[in-house]
Amino acid sequence: FALYQQYLKVLEALEAEDKATLREIPSPRSIQKN
């Protein structure tokens, strides 16, 4: 369960990074995700 929580934290960090990157440069990768 601890591993799962850590995994969620990593996902959140990646998502936040993606959003920050999106604000600077819209990338096709992010469009494909949605």
N, CA, C and O atoms as a Tinker XYZ file with bonds, in Angstrom:
   136  protein
     1  N      0.838000   -1.207000    0.000000    73     2
     2  CA     0.000000    0.000000    0.000000    64     1     3
     3  C      0.872000    1.256000    0.000000    63     2     4     5
     4  O      0.543000    2.249000   -0.649000    81     3
     5  N      1.974000    1.204000    0.725000    73     3     6
     6  CA     2.888000    2.356000    0.738000    64     5     7
     7  C      3.416000    2.605000   -0.670000    63     6     8     9
     8  O      3.542000    3.749000   -1.107000    81     7
     9  N      3.721000    1.520000   -1.369000    73     7    10
    10  CA     4.221000    1.659000   -2.744000    64     9    11
    11  C      3.171000    2.338000   -3.610000    63    10    12    13
    12  O      3.497000    3.178000   -4.449000    81    11
    13  N      1.928000    1.977000   -3.406000    73    11    14
    14  CA     0.841000    2.557000   -4.201000    64    13    15
    15  C      0.740000    4.063000   -3.938000    63    14    16    17
    16  O      0.549000    4.852000   -4.864000    81    15
    17  N      0.870000    4.448000   -2.671000    73    15    18
    18  CA     0.810000    5.872000   -2.337000    64    17    19
    19  C      1.970000    6.622000   -2.989000    63    18    20    21
    20  O      1.805000    7.735000   -3.489000    81    19
    21  N      3.153000    5.987000   -2.973000    73    19    22
    22  CA     4.314000    6.617000   -3.585000    64    21    23
    23  C      4.079000    6.772000   -5.079000    63    22    24    25
    24  O      4.440000    7.789000   -5.672000    81    23
    25  N      3.474000    5.759000   -5.681000    73    23    26
    26  CA     3.171000    5.781000   -7.110000    64    25    27
    27  C      2.229000    6.947000   -7.429000    63    26    28    29
    28  O      2.416000    7.649000   -8.422000    81    27
    29  N      1.221000    7.144000   -6.581000    73    27    30
    30  CA     0.284000    8.244000   -6.804000    64    29    31
    31  C      1.000000    9.585000   -6.699000    63    30    32    33
    32  O      0.728000   10.508000   -7.467000    81    31
    33  N      1.915000    9.682000   -5.741000    73    31    34
    34  CA     2.652000   10.943000   -5.582000    64    33    35
    35  C      3.462000   11.233000   -6.835000    63    34    36    37
    36  O      3.519000   12.371000   -7.302000    81    35
    37  N      4.087000   10.193000   -7.376000    73    35    38
    38  CA     4.894000   10.365000   -8.591000    64    37    39
    39  C      3.992000   10.802000   -9.745000    63    38    40    41
    40  O      4.342000   11.694000  -10.518000    81    39
    41  N      2.830000   10.163000   -9.850000    73    39    42
    42  CA     1.891000   10.532000  -10.917000    64    41    43
    43  C      1.478000   11.994000  -10.773000    63    42    44    45
    44  O      1.410000   12.723000  -11.763000    81    43
    45  N      1.208000   12.414000   -9.565000    73    43    46
    46  CA     0.804000   13.809000   -9.335000    64    45    47
    47  C      1.912000   14.761000   -9.757000    63    46    48    49
    48  O      1.658000   15.788000  -10.387000    81    47
    49  N      3.148000   14.408000   -9.403000    73    47    50
    50  CA     4.289000   15.261000   -9.757000    64    49    51
    51  C      4.424000   15.337000  -11.273000    63    50    52    53
    52  O      4.658000   16.410000  -11.831000    81    51
    53  N      4.275000   14.186000  -11.939000    73    51    54
    54  CA     4.392000   14.177000  -13.394000    64    53    55
    55  C      3.283000   15.015000  -14.016000    63    54    56    57
    56  O      3.518000   15.759000  -14.969000    81    55
    57  N      2.084000   14.894000  -13.479000    73    55    58
    58  CA     0.959000   15.659000  -14.017000    64    57    59
    59  C      1.212000   17.155000  -13.847000    63    58    60    61
    60  O      0.959000   17.940000  -14.761000    81    59
    61  N      1.710000   17.545000  -12.678000    73    59    62
    62  CA     2.000000   18.954000  -12.431000    64    61    63
    63  C      3.074000   19.438000  -13.402000    63    62    64    65
    64  O      2.987000   20.543000  -13.936000    81    63
    65  N      4.084000   18.603000  -13.625000    73    63    66
    66  CA     5.144000   18.966000  -14.564000    64    65    67
    67  C      4.566000   19.145000  -15.951000    63    66    68    69
    68  O      4.891000   20.104000  -16.652000    81    67
    69  N      3.696000   18.207000  -16.350000    73    67    70
    70  CA     3.068000   18.282000  -17.671000    64    69    71
    71  C      2.309000   19.593000  -17.825000    63    70    72    73
    72  O      2.421000   20.259000  -18.854000    81    71
    73  N      1.543000   19.963000  -16.815000    73    71    74
    74  CA     0.753000   21.188000  -16.898000    64    73    75
    75  C      1.665000   22.408000  -16.998000    63    74    76    77
    76  O      1.380000   23.340000  -17.751000    81    75
    77  N      2.753000   22.401000  -16.242000    73    75    78
    78  CA     3.689000   23.521000  -16.296000    64    77    79
    79  C      4.314000   23.602000  -17.687000    63    78    80    81
    80  O      4.482000   24.686000  -18.245000    81    79
    81  N      4.651000   22.443000  -18.233000    73    79    82
    82  CA     5.237000   22.421000  -19.570000    64    81    83
    83  C      4.222000   22.885000  -20.600000    63    82    84    85
    84  O      4.554000   23.605000  -21.541000    81    83
    85  N      2.981000   22.461000  -20.408000    73    83    86
    86  CA     1.924000   22.834000  -21.350000    64    85    87
    87  C      1.763000   24.345000  -21.401000    63    86    88    89
    88  O      1.546000   24.912000  -22.473000    81    87
    89  N      1.865000   24.992000  -20.264000    73    87    90
    90  CA     1.698000   26.440000  -20.239000    64    89    91
    91  C      2.763000   27.097000  -21.112000    63    90    92    93
    92  O      2.513000   28.114000  -21.759000    81    91
    93  N      3.956000   26.501000  -21.119000    73    91    94
    94  CA     5.041000   27.089000  -21.906000    64    93    95
    95  C      4.938000   26.659000  -23.368000    63    94    96    97
    96  O      4.917000   27.493000  -24.273000    81    95
    97  N      4.875000   25.341000  -23.584000    73    95    98
    98  CA     4.845000   24.820000  -24.955000    64    97    99
    99  C      3.745000   23.774000  -25.095000    63    98   100   101
   100  O      3.845000   22.707000  -24.488000    81    99
   101  N      2.709000   24.041000  -25.869000    73    99   102
   102  CA     1.686000   23.023000  -26.108000    64   101   103
   103  C      2.290000   21.892000  -26.934000    63   102   104   105
   104  O      2.823000   22.132000  -28.017000    81   103
   105  N      2.211000   20.671000  -26.436000    73   103   106
   106  CA     2.826000   19.555000  -27.150000    64   105   107
   107  C      1.772000   18.566000  -27.623000    63   106   108   109
   108  O      0.747000   18.387000  -26.966000    81   107
   109  N      2.016000   17.926000  -28.753000    73   107   110
   110  CA     1.072000   16.938000  -29.285000    64   109   111
   111  C      0.859000   15.788000  -28.296000    63   110   112   113
   112  O     -0.221000   15.200000  -28.238000    81   111
   113  N      1.902000   15.477000  -27.520000    73   111   114
   114  CA     1.818000   14.370000  -26.568000    64   113   115
   115  C      0.675000   14.613000  -25.584000    63   114   116   117
   116  O     -0.076000   13.690000  -25.269000    81   115
   117  N      0.538000   15.833000  -25.103000    73   115   118
   118  CA    -0.490000   16.132000  -24.108000    64   117   119
   119  C     -1.878000   16.051000  -24.735000    63   118   120   121
   120  O     -2.842000   15.648000  -24.083000    81   119
   121  N     -1.970000   16.434000  -25.994000    73   119   122
   122  CA    -3.281000   16.383000  -26.666000    64   121   123
   123  C     -3.722000   14.933000  -26.822000    63   122   124   125
   124  O     -4.905000   14.621000  -26.688000    81   123
   125  N     -2.773000   14.051000  -27.104000    73   123   126
   126  CA    -3.104000   12.636000  -27.286000    64   125   127
   127  C     -3.624000   12.037000  -25.986000    63   126   128   129
   128  O     -4.493000   11.165000  -26.004000    81   127
   129  N     -3.092000   12.504000  -24.856000    73   127   130
   130  CA    -3.484000   11.938000  -23.554000    64   129   131
   131  C     -4.981000   12.117000  -23.304000    63   130   132   133
   132  O     -5.643000   11.201000  -22.814000    81   131
   133  N     -5.514000   13.289000  -23.637000    73   131   134
   134  CA    -6.904000   13.580000  -23.274000    64   133   135
   135  C     -7.895000   12.812000  -24.109000    63   134   136
   136  O     -9.103000   12.954000  -23.919000    81   135
